């Protein structure tokens, strides 16, 4: 990973750029049992094994994002929240300079679709609110909205559109298939 800031729209039309999985990293602690968590799969808050972080947003002059202490059954939902939040912030990379980010960000189906290079919505519900908080000057934590009364894992389980629990990958729209990827 480089901390170099890329020139504005270095890849052609900005709306044809999709983040892609190579921009996100995931790490699991070494104590997981052969890749399987020892916690009960039915326990919503049974563990806190999953730590997900972006890598590469800094090249657009944006902070990296992270979501931590995620229970293993919610790892895909958490990854998709992180993907969607990264995509939501990406347009700020078109404009050099400092950006004031809100404490709460509204993620939409269009953001999640754009991550994959799609134009069609992937969920019909309204926007999903997430909280952003500074971890370091160049890293933000993605959390449930401040007014959510439960835990991170309860939020991931109860409040997200179902597609965020299911979609591991998605082919880009045919019209965007020739676009460069991250």
C-alpha positions in Angstrom: 0.0 0.0 0.0 1.2 3.4 -0.9 0.3 6.7 0.8 0.7 8.5 -2.5 -2.3 10.7 -3.4 -3.4 10.0 -6.9 -4.2 12.8 -9.4 -7.9 13.6 -9.8 -9.7 10.9 -11.8 -6.5 9.0 -12.9 -8.6 6.2 -14.5 -10.9 7.9 -17.0 -14.4 8.7 -16.1 -14.9 8.7 -12.3 -18.3 7.2 -12.5 -16.8 4.2 -14.3 -14.4 3.4 -11.5 -15.5 0.7 -9.0 -13.5 0.0 -5.8 -13.3 -3.8 -6.0 -12.1 -6.2 -3.4 -8.4 -5.4 -3.8 -9.0 -2.2 -1.9 -10.2 -3.9 1.3 -8.2 -6.1 3.7 -9.6 -8.4 6.3 -7.7 -10.0 9.2 -8.7 -12.6 11.6 -6.8 -13.4 14.9 -4.5 -16.3 14.9 -6.3 -18.1 17.7 -9.2 -19.1 15.4 -9.5 -22.8 15.2 -8.5 -23.8 11.7 -10.4 -20.8 10.3 -13.5 -21.6 12.4 -14.5 -19.6 15.4 -15.0 -21.6 18.6 -18.0 -19.4 19.6 -21.6 -20.6 19.2 -22.8 -19.6 15.7 -26.2 -18.8 17.0 -24.9 -16.3 19.6 -25.3 -12.8 18.0 -22.4 -11.4 20.2 -20.6 -14.8 20.6 -17.2 -13.5 19.6 -15.4 -10.4 18.4 -12.9 -12.1 16.0 -13.3 -10.0 12.8 -11.4 -6.9 12.1 -11.9 -5.3 8.7 -10.1 -2.3 7.3 -9.8 -0.6 3.9 -6.4 -0.2 2.3 -5.9 2.3 -0.5 -8.4 5.0 0.2 -5.5 7.2 1.4 -4.3 7.3 -2.2 -7.4 9.3 -2.9 -6.7 11.6 0.0 -9.3 9.9 2.1 -9.1 8.3 5.5 -9.0 4.5 5.7 -12.0 2.9 7.3 -12.3 0.1 9.8 -14.9 -2.0 11.5 -13.8 -4.1 14.5 -15.0 -6.5 17.1 -17.4 -8.2 14.7 -18.8 -11.6 15.5 -17.9 -14.2 12.9 -21.5 -14.9 11.7 -21.7 -11.2 10.7 -18.4 -10.9 8.9 -19.9 -10.6 5.4 -22.5 -8.1 6.5 -19.7 -6.0 8.1 -17.5 -6.3 5.0 -20.4 -5.0 2.9 -21.1 -2.1 5.2 -17.4 -1.2 5.0 -17.5 -1.5 1.2 -20.5 0.7 1.0 -19.1 3.3 3.3 -15.8 3.4 1.3 -17.8 3.9 -1.9 -19.9 6.6 -0.3 -16.7 8.6 0.6 -14.9 7.9 -2.7 -16.4 10.9 -4.6 -14.6 13.2 -2.1 -11.3 12.0 -3.7 -12.2 13.9 -6.8 -11.7 17.2 -4.9 -8.3 17.9 -3.4 -8.0 19.5 0.0 -9.5 18.9 3.4 -13.0 17.5 3.8 -15.3 17.8 6.8 -17.0 14.4 7.2 -20.2 14.1 9.1 -20.4 12.1 12.3 -23.2 10.1 10.7 -23.1 8.9 7.1 -26.2 7.7 5.1 -25.4 4.7 2.9 -27.6 3.9 0.0 -28.3 1.0 -2.3 -26.8 3.1 -5.1 -23.5 3.3 -3.0 -23.4 -0.5 -2.6 -24.2 -1.0 -6.3 -21.5 1.5 -7.4 -18.9 -0.5 -5.3 -19.6 -3.4 -7.7 -19.8 -1.3 -10.8 -23.5 -1.7 -11.1 -26.1 1.0 -11.8 -29.2 -1.0 -10.6 -30.1 -0.8 -6.9 -29.4 -3.9 -4.8 -31.9 -3.1 -2.0 -35.2 -1.3 -1.9 -35.2 0.0 1.6 -34.1 3.5 2.5 -30.6 4.6 3.5 -28.6 2.9 6.2 -27.1 5.3 8.8 -23.6 4.6 10.1 -21.5 6.5 12.6 -18.0 7.6 11.8 -15.5 8.2 14.6 -11.8 9.1 14.4 -9.4 6.3 15.4 -6.3 8.1 14.2 -6.0 11.2 12.1 -6.1 9.0 9.0 -8.4 6.2 10.1 -12.1 6.3 10.9 -14.2 3.6 12.7 -17.5 2.7 11.1 -20.1 1.9 13.8 -23.9 1.7 14.3 -25.6 5.1 14.5 -25.3 6.8 17.9 -28.9 6.3 18.7 -28.9 2.5 18.2 -29.5 1.0 21.6 -27.8 -2.4 21.0 -24.4 -3.8 20.2 -22.5 -3.6 16.9 -23.4 -7.3 16.2 -27.1 -6.8 17.0 -27.1 -3.9 14.6 -25.4 -6.0 11.9 -28.0 -8.7 12.5 -31.2 -6.7 12.9 -30.9 -3.5 11.0 -29.2 -4.2 7.6 -30.8 -4.9 4.3 -30.7 -8.7 3.8 -28.5 -8.4 0.6 -25.6 -7.1 2.9 -25.7 -10.6 4.6 -25.7 -12.5 1.3 -23.6 -10.8 -1.4 -20.0 -11.9 -1.6 -19.3 -10.7 -5.1 -21.2 -9.3 -8.1 -20.4 -8.9 -11.7 -20.2 -5.3 -13.0 -22.7 -4.0 -15.5 -21.8 -5.0 -19.0 -21.3 -1.3 -20.0 -18.7 -1.0 -17.3 -16.9 -4.3 -17.8 -14.0 -2.7 -19.6 -13.3 -0.2 -16.7 -10.1 -0.4 -14.8 -10.4 -1.9 -11.4 -8.6 -1.2 -8.0 
